[in-house]
Amino acid sequence: MRMLRQIRGLRMDVTELDVIGEPRNGPVQQLLKKTSGRTTVPQVFINSKFIGGDDDMKRLASAGALESTLTAAMH
């Protein structure tokens, strides 16, 4: 949730997919694994490009590179 607030704070449009209640190895998890190689959530995609998960976003934010990385991925 913290990551979502950070991204929204950058005034970016966000579509959130809630996977709570989805089967552990169900179609959503399989699609995530196929697309990003990971089944853990959250996962951030911009224009169908996988940006990273929670730890990746934390590292980018700590390095001061979150906004520039997300903005660059939009173009």
Jmol script that loads the backbone (N, CA, C; Angstrom):
load data "model"
ATOM      1  N   MET A   1       0.819  -1.191   0.000  1.00  0.00           N
ATOM      2  CA  MET A   1       0.000   0.000   0.000  1.00  0.00           C
ATOM      3  C   MET A   1       0.867   1.261   0.000  1.00  0.00           C
ATOM      4  N   ARG A   2       2.003   1.193   0.684  1.00  0.00           N
ATOM      5  CA  ARG A   2       2.875   2.362   0.738  1.00  0.00           C
ATOM      6  C   ARG A   2       3.380   2.708  -0.664  1.00  0.00           C
ATOM      7  N   MET A   3       3.740   1.669  -1.429  1.00  0.00           N
ATOM      8  CA  MET A   3       4.227   1.900  -2.774  1.00  0.00           C
ATOM      9  C   MET A   3       3.139   2.529  -3.639  1.00  0.00           C
ATOM     10  N   LEU A   4       1.932   2.056  -3.495  1.00  0.00           N
ATOM     11  CA  LEU A   4       0.815   2.603  -4.262  1.00  0.00           C
ATOM     12  C   LEU A   4       0.611   4.081  -3.946  1.00  0.00           C
ATOM     13  N   ARG A   5       0.712   4.434  -2.682  1.00  0.00           N
ATOM     14  CA  ARG A   5       0.592   5.850  -2.296  1.00  0.00           C
ATOM     15  C   ARG A   5       1.714   6.674  -2.907  1.00  0.00           C
ATOM     16  N   GLN A   6       2.931   6.116  -2.919  1.00  0.00           N
ATOM     17  CA  GLN A   6       4.059   6.833  -3.506  1.00  0.00           C
ATOM     18  C   GLN A   6       3.833   7.089  -4.991  1.00  0.00           C
ATOM     19  N   ILE A   7       3.370   6.078  -5.693  1.00  0.00           N
ATOM     20  CA  ILE A   7       3.151   6.229  -7.133  1.00  0.00           C
ATOM     21  C   ILE A   7       2.033   7.225  -7.396  1.00  0.00           C
ATOM     22  N   ARG A   8       0.961   7.123  -6.643  1.00  0.00           N
ATOM     23  CA  ARG A   8      -0.135   8.092  -6.806  1.00  0.00           C
ATOM     24  C   ARG A   8       0.328   9.497  -6.461  1.00  0.00           C
ATOM     25  N   GLY A   9       1.250   9.611  -5.517  1.00  0.00           N
ATOM     26  CA  GLY A   9       1.807  10.908  -5.149  1.00  0.00           C
ATOM     27  C   GLY A   9       2.572  11.559  -6.283  1.00  0.00           C
ATOM     28  N   LEU A  10       3.011  10.758  -7.236  1.00  0.00           N
ATOM     29  CA  LEU A  10       3.693  11.280  -8.415  1.00  0.00           C
ATOM     30  C   LEU A  10       2.702  11.711  -9.489  1.00  0.00           C
ATOM     31  N   ARG A  11       1.430  11.661  -9.138  1.00  0.00           N
ATOM     32  CA  ARG A  11       0.333  12.057 -10.030  1.00  0.00           C
ATOM     33  C   ARG A  11       0.281  11.189 -11.286  1.00  0.00           C
ATOM     34  N   MET A  12       0.489   9.901 -11.099  1.00  0.00           N
ATOM     35  CA  MET A  12       0.394   8.949 -12.204  1.00  0.00           C
ATOM     36  C   MET A  12      -0.916   8.192 -12.075  1.00  0.00           C
ATOM     37  N   ASP A  13      -1.545   7.918 -13.200  1.00  0.00           N
ATOM     38  CA  ASP A  13      -2.752   7.104 -13.191  1.00  0.00           C
ATOM     39  C   ASP A  13      -2.378   5.681 -12.808  1.00  0.00           C
ATOM     40  N   VAL A  14      -3.175   5.086 -11.948  1.00  0.00           N
ATOM     41  CA  VAL A  14      -2.886   3.751 -11.442  1.00  0.00           C
ATOM     42  C   VAL A  14      -4.104   2.865 -11.635  1.00  0.00           C
ATOM     43  N   THR A  15      -3.869   1.663 -12.119  1.00  0.00           N
ATOM     44  CA  THR A  15      -4.898   0.633 -12.134  1.00  0.00           C
ATOM     45  C   THR A  15      -4.420  -0.453 -11.183  1.00  0.00           C
ATOM     46  N   GLU A  16      -5.232  -0.735 -10.189  1.00  0.00           N
ATOM     47  CA  GLU A  16      -4.856  -1.709  -9.175  1.00  0.00           C
ATOM     48  C   GLU A  16      -5.660  -2.987  -9.375  1.00  0.00           C
ATOM     49  N   LEU A  17      -4.965  -4.109  -9.394  1.00  0.00           N
ATOM     50  CA  LEU A  17      -5.602  -5.410  -9.510  1.00  0.00           C
ATOM     51  C   LEU A  17      -5.443  -6.109  -8.170  1.00  0.00           C
ATOM     52  N   ASP A  18      -6.547  -6.334  -7.483  1.00  0.00           N
ATOM     53  CA  ASP A  18      -6.533  -6.978  -6.179  1.00  0.00           C
ATOM     54  C   ASP A  18      -6.599  -8.488  -6.373  1.00  0.00           C
ATOM     55  N   VAL A  19      -5.556  -9.187  -5.955  1.00  0.00           N
ATOM     56  CA  VAL A  19      -5.508 -10.634  -6.150  1.00  0.00           C
ATOM     57  C   VAL A  19      -5.902 -11.406  -4.892  1.00  0.00           C
ATOM     58  N   ILE A  20      -6.308 -10.693  -3.852  1.00  0.00           N
ATOM     59  CA  ILE A  20      -6.755 -11.370  -2.641  1.00  0.00           C
ATOM     60  C   ILE A  20      -7.989 -12.202  -2.991  1.00  0.00           C
ATOM     61  N   GLY A  21      -7.971 -13.432  -2.567  1.00  0.00           N
ATOM     62  CA  GLY A  21      -9.069 -14.342  -2.865  1.00  0.00           C
ATOM     63  C   GLY A  21      -8.846 -15.164  -4.119  1.00  0.00           C
ATOM     64  N   GLU A  22      -7.830 -14.804  -4.890  1.00  0.00           N
ATOM     65  CA  GLU A  22      -7.501 -15.586  -6.082  1.00  0.00           C
ATOM     66  C   GLU A  22      -6.761 -16.850  -5.659  1.00  0.00           C
ATOM     67  N   PRO A  23      -6.950 -17.948  -6.381  1.00  0.00           N
ATOM     68  CA  PRO A  23      -6.219 -19.180  -6.043  1.00  0.00           C
ATOM     69  C   PRO A  23      -4.708 -18.966  -6.109  1.00  0.00           C
ATOM     70  N   ARG A  24      -3.986 -19.600  -5.199  1.00  0.00           N
ATOM     71  CA  ARG A  24      -2.527 -19.422  -5.102  1.00  0.00           C
ATOM     72  C   ARG A  24      -1.820 -19.698  -6.426  1.00  0.00           C
ATOM     73  N   ASN A  25      -2.210 -20.698  -7.132  1.00  0.00           N
ATOM     74  CA  ASN A  25      -1.577 -21.024  -8.412  1.00  0.00           C
ATOM     75  C   ASN A  25      -2.561 -20.841  -9.552  1.00  0.00           C
ATOM     76  N   GLY A  26      -3.512 -19.918  -9.367  1.00  0.00           N
ATOM     77  CA  GLY A  26      -4.560 -19.696 -10.344  1.00  0.00           C
ATOM     78  C   GLY A  26      -4.086 -18.899 -11.547  1.00  0.00           C
ATOM     79  N   PRO A  27      -5.020 -18.519 -12.401  1.00  0.00           N
ATOM     80  CA  PRO A  27      -4.669 -17.844 -13.651  1.00  0.00           C
ATOM     81  C   PRO A  27      -3.946 -16.514 -13.461  1.00  0.00           C
ATOM     82  N   VAL A  28      -4.308 -15.751 -12.435  1.00  0.00           N
ATOM     83  CA  VAL A  28      -3.637 -14.460 -12.217  1.00  0.00           C
ATOM     84  C   VAL A  28      -2.181 -14.693 -11.838  1.00  0.00           C
ATOM     85  N   GLN A  29      -1.942 -15.615 -10.908  1.00  0.00           N
ATOM     86  CA  GLN A  29      -0.573 -15.921 -10.491  1.00  0.00           C
ATOM     87  C   GLN A  29       0.247 -16.467 -11.662  1.00  0.00           C
ATOM     88  N   GLN A  30      -0.368 -17.306 -12.488  1.00  0.00           N
ATOM     89  CA  GLN A  30       0.339 -17.860 -13.640  1.00  0.00           C
ATOM     90  C   GLN A  30       0.703 -16.768 -14.646  1.00  0.00           C
ATOM     91  N   LEU A  31      -0.199 -15.819 -14.855  1.00  0.00           N
ATOM     92  CA  LEU A  31       0.087 -14.706 -15.765  1.00  0.00           C
ATOM     93  C   LEU A  31       1.214 -13.840 -15.220  1.00  0.00           C
ATOM     94  N   LEU A  32       1.183 -13.567 -13.914  1.00  0.00           N
ATOM     95  CA  LEU A  32       2.265 -12.784 -13.312  1.00  0.00           C
ATOM     96  C   LEU A  32       3.602 -13.491 -13.488  1.00  0.00           C
ATOM     97  N   LYS A  33       3.619 -14.795 -13.240  1.00  0.00           N
ATOM     98  CA  LYS A  33       4.865 -15.549 -13.375  1.00  0.00           C
ATOM     99  C   LYS A  33       5.363 -15.526 -14.816  1.00  0.00           C
ATOM    100  N   LYS A  34       4.450 -15.680 -15.762  1.00  0.00           N
ATOM    101  CA  LYS A  34       4.824 -15.671 -17.181  1.00  0.00           C
ATOM    102  C   LYS A  34       5.352 -14.298 -17.598  1.00  0.00           C
ATOM    103  N   THR A  35       4.729 -13.244 -17.090  1.00  0.00           N
ATOM    104  CA  THR A  35       5.074 -11.887 -17.497  1.00  0.00           C
ATOM    105  C   THR A  35       6.328 -11.358 -16.817  1.00  0.00           C
ATOM    106  N   SER A  36       6.454 -11.607 -15.504  1.00  0.00           N
ATOM    107  CA  SER A  36       7.552 -11.007 -14.750  1.00  0.00           C
ATOM    108  C   SER A  36       8.542 -12.019 -14.183  1.00  0.00           C
ATOM    109  N   GLY A  37       8.158 -13.292 -14.200  1.00  0.00           N
ATOM    110  CA  GLY A  37       8.999 -14.306 -13.593  1.00  0.00           C
ATOM    111  C   GLY A  37       8.785 -14.433 -12.099  1.00  0.00           C
ATOM    112  N   ARG A  38       7.828 -13.687 -11.567  1.00  0.00           N
ATOM    113  CA  ARG A  38       7.546 -13.673 -10.135  1.00  0.00           C
ATOM    114  C   ARG A  38       6.060 -13.905  -9.889  1.00  0.00           C
ATOM    115  N   THR A  39       5.753 -14.457  -8.722  1.00  0.00           N
ATOM    116  CA  THR A  39       4.344 -14.611  -8.349  1.00  0.00           C
ATOM    117  C   THR A  39       3.995 -13.773  -7.133  1.00  0.00           C
ATOM    118  N   THR A  40       4.995 -13.133  -6.529  1.00  0.00           N
ATOM    119  CA  THR A  40       4.742 -12.315  -5.355  1.00  0.00           C
ATOM    120  C   THR A  40       4.123 -10.985  -5.762  1.00  0.00           C
ATOM    121  N   VAL A  41       3.406 -10.397  -4.843  1.00  0.00           N
ATOM    122  CA  VAL A  41       2.803  -9.090  -5.086  1.00  0.00           C
ATOM    123  C   VAL A  41       3.225  -8.144  -3.978  1.00  0.00           C
ATOM    124  N   PRO A  42       3.266  -6.855  -4.226  1.00  0.00           N
ATOM    125  CA  PRO A  42       2.817  -6.170  -5.434  1.00  0.00           C
ATOM    126  C   PRO A  42       3.842  -6.250  -6.564  1.00  0.00           C
ATOM    127  N   GLN A  43       3.344  -6.010  -7.752  1.00  0.00           N
ATOM    128  CA  GLN A  43       4.180  -5.896  -8.936  1.00  0.00           C
ATOM    129  C   GLN A  43       3.754  -4.635  -9.673  1.00  0.00           C
ATOM    130  N   VAL A  44       4.732  -3.910 -10.185  1.00  0.00           N
ATOM    131  CA  VAL A  44       4.451  -2.665 -10.896  1.00  0.00           C
ATOM    132  C   VAL A  44       4.788  -2.861 -12.371  1.00  0.00           C
ATOM    133  N   PHE A  45       3.801  -2.572 -13.211  1.00  0.00           N
ATOM    134  CA  PHE A  45       3.958  -2.600 -14.664  1.00  0.00           C
ATOM    135  C   PHE A  45       3.590  -1.222 -15.196  1.00  0.00           C
ATOM    136  N   ILE A  46       4.355  -0.741 -16.154  1.00  0.00           N
ATOM    137  CA  ILE A  46       4.013   0.501 -16.847  1.00  0.00           C
ATOM    138  C   ILE A  46       4.087   0.200 -18.331  1.00  0.00           C
ATOM    139  N   ASN A  47       2.989   0.484 -19.030  1.00  0.00           N
ATOM    140  CA  ASN A  47       2.908   0.185 -20.465  1.00  0.00           C
ATOM    141  C   ASN A  47       3.333  -1.254 -20.750  1.00  0.00           C
ATOM    142  N   SER A  48       2.830  -2.173 -19.953  1.00  0.00           N
ATOM    143  CA  SER A  48       3.086  -3.612 -20.072  1.00  0.00           C
ATOM    144  C   SER A  48       4.522  -4.008 -19.769  1.00  0.00           C
ATOM    145  N   LYS A  49       5.341  -3.089 -19.299  1.00  0.00           N
ATOM    146  CA  LYS A  49       6.733  -3.396 -18.950  1.00  0.00           C
ATOM    147  C   LYS A  49       6.822  -3.580 -17.440  1.00  0.00           C
ATOM    148  N   PHE A  50       7.412  -4.697 -17.022  1.00  0.00           N
ATOM    149  CA  PHE A  50       7.581  -4.972 -15.603  1.00  0.00           C
ATOM    150  C   PHE A  50       8.672  -4.069 -15.042  1.00  0.00           C
ATOM    151  N   ILE A  51       8.319  -3.294 -14.022  1.00  0.00           N
ATOM    152  CA  ILE A  51       9.266  -2.380 -13.387  1.00  0.00           C
ATOM    153  C   ILE A  51       9.889  -3.018 -12.155  1.00  0.00           C
ATOM    154  N   GLY A  52       9.082  -3.726 -11.382  1.00  0.00           N
ATOM    155  CA  GLY A  52       9.620  -4.390 -10.210  1.00  0.00           C
ATOM    156  C   GLY A  52       8.561  -4.643  -9.159  1.00  0.00           C
ATOM    157  N   GLY A  53       8.999  -5.248  -8.087  1.00  0.00           N
ATOM    158  CA  GLY A  53       8.128  -5.522  -6.956  1.00  0.00           C
ATOM    159  C   GLY A  53       8.384  -4.536  -5.834  1.00  0.00           C
ATOM    160  N   ASP A  54       7.896  -4.871  -4.676  1.00  0.00           N
ATOM    161  CA  ASP A  54       7.990  -3.974  -3.530  1.00  0.00           C
ATOM    162  C   ASP A  54       9.437  -3.639  -3.179  1.00  0.00           C
ATOM    163  N   ASP A  55      10.292  -4.647  -3.089  1.00  0.00           N
ATOM    164  CA  ASP A  55      11.695  -4.400  -2.749  1.00  0.00           C
ATOM    165  C   ASP A  55      12.379  -3.526  -3.798  1.00  0.00           C
ATOM    166  N   ASP A  56      12.063  -3.762  -5.067  1.00  0.00           N
ATOM    167  CA  ASP A  56      12.639  -2.958  -6.145  1.00  0.00           C
ATOM    168  C   ASP A  56      12.209  -1.498  -6.025  1.00  0.00           C
ATOM    169  N   MET A  57      10.929  -1.287  -5.726  1.00  0.00           N
ATOM    170  CA  MET A  57      10.425   0.073  -5.592  1.00  0.00           C
ATOM    171  C   MET A  57      11.056   0.770  -4.381  1.00  0.00           C
ATOM    172  N   LYS A  58      11.242   0.031  -3.296  1.00  0.00           N
ATOM    173  CA  LYS A  58      11.893   0.601  -2.107  1.00  0.00           C
ATOM    174  C   LYS A  58      13.327   1.017  -2.426  1.00  0.00           C
ATOM    175  N   ARG A  59      14.049   0.163  -3.167  1.00  0.00           N
ATOM    176  CA  ARG A  59      15.430   0.503  -3.534  1.00  0.00           C
ATOM    177  C   ARG A  59      15.465   1.750  -4.412  1.00  0.00           C
ATOM    178  N   LEU A  60      14.562   1.822  -5.380  1.00  0.00           N
ATOM    179  CA  LEU A  60      14.513   3.005  -6.243  1.00  0.00           C
ATOM    180  C   LEU A  60      14.195   4.257  -5.438  1.00  0.00           C
ATOM    181  N   ALA A  61      13.234   4.158  -4.524  1.00  0.00           N
ATOM    182  CA  ALA A  61      12.862   5.314  -3.699  1.00  0.00           C
ATOM    183  C   ALA A  61      14.025   5.738  -2.818  1.00  0.00           C
ATOM    184  N   SER A  62      14.722   4.780  -2.214  1.00  0.00           N
ATOM    185  CA  SER A  62      15.864   5.095  -1.347  1.00  0.00           C
ATOM    186  C   SER A  62      16.985   5.763  -2.124  1.00  0.00           C
ATOM    187  N   ALA A  63      17.149   5.375  -3.374  1.00  0.00           N
ATOM    188  CA  ALA A  63      18.200   5.944  -4.213  1.00  0.00           C
ATOM    189  C   ALA A  63      17.765   7.257  -4.862  1.00  0.00           C
ATOM    190  N   GLY A  64      16.517   7.655  -4.627  1.00  0.00           N
ATOM    191  CA  GLY A  64      16.010   8.880  -5.243  1.00  0.00           C
ATOM    192  C   GLY A  64      15.718   8.722  -6.719  1.00  0.00           C
ATOM    193  N   ALA A  65      15.525   7.485  -7.173  1.00  0.00           N
ATOM    194  CA  ALA A  65      15.344   7.227  -8.599  1.00  0.00           C
ATOM    195  C   ALA A  65      13.952   6.729  -8.954  1.00  0.00           C
ATOM    196  N   LEU A  66      13.038   6.698  -7.992  1.00  0.00           N
ATOM    197  CA  LEU A  66      11.703   6.153  -8.266  1.00  0.00           C
ATOM    198  C   LEU A  66      10.972   6.969  -9.325  1.00  0.00           C
ATOM    199  N   GLU A  67      10.877   8.256  -9.118  1.00  0.00           N
ATOM    200  CA  GLU A  67      10.121   9.098 -10.058  1.00  0.00           C
ATOM    201  C   GLU A  67      10.715   9.049 -11.462  1.00  0.00           C
ATOM    202  N   SER A  68      12.026   9.165 -11.573  1.00  0.00           N
ATOM    203  CA  SER A  68      12.631   9.177 -12.905  1.00  0.00           C
ATOM    204  C   SER A  68      12.475   7.831 -13.614  1.00  0.00           C
ATOM    205  N   THR A  69      12.558   6.741 -12.852  1.00  0.00           N
ATOM    206  CA  THR A  69      12.395   5.403 -13.449  1.00  0.00           C
ATOM    207  C   THR A  69      10.956   5.215 -13.943  1.00  0.00           C
ATOM    208  N   LEU A  70       9.987   5.592 -13.122  1.00  0.00           N
ATOM    209  CA  LEU A  70       8.599   5.441 -13.529  1.00  0.00           C
ATOM    210  C   LEU A  70       8.250   6.351 -14.696  1.00  0.00           C
ATOM    211  N   THR A  71       8.743   7.572 -14.660  1.00  0.00           N
ATOM    212  CA  THR A  71       8.469   8.524 -15.742  1.00  0.00           C
ATOM    213  C   THR A  71       9.091   8.039 -17.051  1.00  0.00           C
ATOM    214  N   ALA A  72      10.315   7.540 -16.991  1.00  0.00           N
ATOM    215  CA  ALA A  72      10.986   7.047 -18.200  1.00  0.00           C
ATOM    216  C   ALA A  72      10.238   5.848 -18.786  1.00  0.00           C
ATOM    217  N   ALA A  73       9.697   5.001 -17.940  1.00  0.00           N
ATOM    218  CA  ALA A  73       8.987   3.820 -18.420  1.00  0.00           C
ATOM    219  C   ALA A  73       7.673   4.190 -19.113  1.00  0.00           C
ATOM    220  N   MET A  74       7.160   5.352 -18.835  1.00  0.00           N
ATOM    221  CA  MET A  74       5.901   5.782 -19.442  1.00  0.00           C
ATOM    222  C   MET A  74       6.105   6.203 -20.901  1.00  0.00           C
ATOM    223  N   HIS A  75       7.327   6.463 -21.307  1.00  0.00           N
ATOM    224  CA  HIS A  75       7.593   6.963 -22.662  1.00  0.00           C
ATOM    225  C   HIS A  75       8.244   5.939 -23.524  1.00  0.00           C
TER     226      HIS A  75
END
end "model"
wireframe off; spacefill off
backbone 0.3
color backbone group
